[in-house]
């Protein structure tokens, strides 16, 4: 058999190789998207559980559709629960010192007090800013009056919305404060349209 | 046993694991070695990802080495390595979503890790599949071992814990500097120094 010219051999080799790589990556991506959708569903289940609604795996989709309104805003995703009390859960993110911090919190819309807060993920300095993931930090937000936003301060004076910042991590504390306040402002604007 | 230790494959393995260790002999892959070593859990996952991708891509490249046209070999390396890296990224996102988020962009950046391209160009393209596999396993485990040592020191002294479990008592305040990138440089420097002293002084080359 006559040997193919080098250019042709190179082109064929690269076309075949690229096709194989692309096809396998597309297949991988399809499987990944399916898992991602499943993870999203599990997260919604957790949110519904947090609202105190009972459901089974089969009834979940209809119950979620009936009670929860999902709104995507620039600051994050808002899950409104029209029950009593009226609640909203927010998943929002923004930048800390080094990394993107992802925060979940829920607010009672009747009293405008925070119910709970969770730092979902972050990449802040362990031992310093990384302490935002410790339970004591999140617990400070429970039943906190957030009608005027939150402020992370070095020494609490008793004013509404004040919590202890993390000493030695002022930039991370400022980041967390900005992320929460932005999300709350967007929430207030969407509830009282001008 | 003697025949094993004298076999060529074993020599390649030890060479790339110890004498040509990616971190302290060749000083490759340093960016990720500094970035992911703030705690042991991240370092372990990162090290295993690099090792896995390295072994698979070296083996595949070695298996198809006679087909690769010389002039496009670097593109070939990149295509194959990046395919496996993206696969590894998918796997981490699916099975270890929190660690994947903590590692941030560094898993995707394995593509640019010099160890992978280095082993492909310097070894896999010229050697048999079995030898490439052993060589890449040695390199990968060498990298894993190095970042685990650095991560152990940084996590223990920086936050008083190992694998997220508190080891030192509450009297240990946490040496914040070691958690910063600057601290990583200090530890890396001492690690390279110590490893080279051990390598040069106490070990005879087995060649």
Interface residues (C-beta under 8 A of the other chain):
Chain A: X6 X9 X10 X13 X14 X17 X18 X21 X24 X25 X28 X29 X31 X32 X35 X36 X39 X99 X102 X121 X122 X123 X125 X126 X127 X128 X130 X168
Chain B: X38 X39 X67 X68 X69 X71 X72 X75 X76 X79 X80 X82 X83 X86 X87 X90 X93 X94 X97 X98 X101 X102 X104 X155 X158 X159 X160 X174 X176 X179 X180
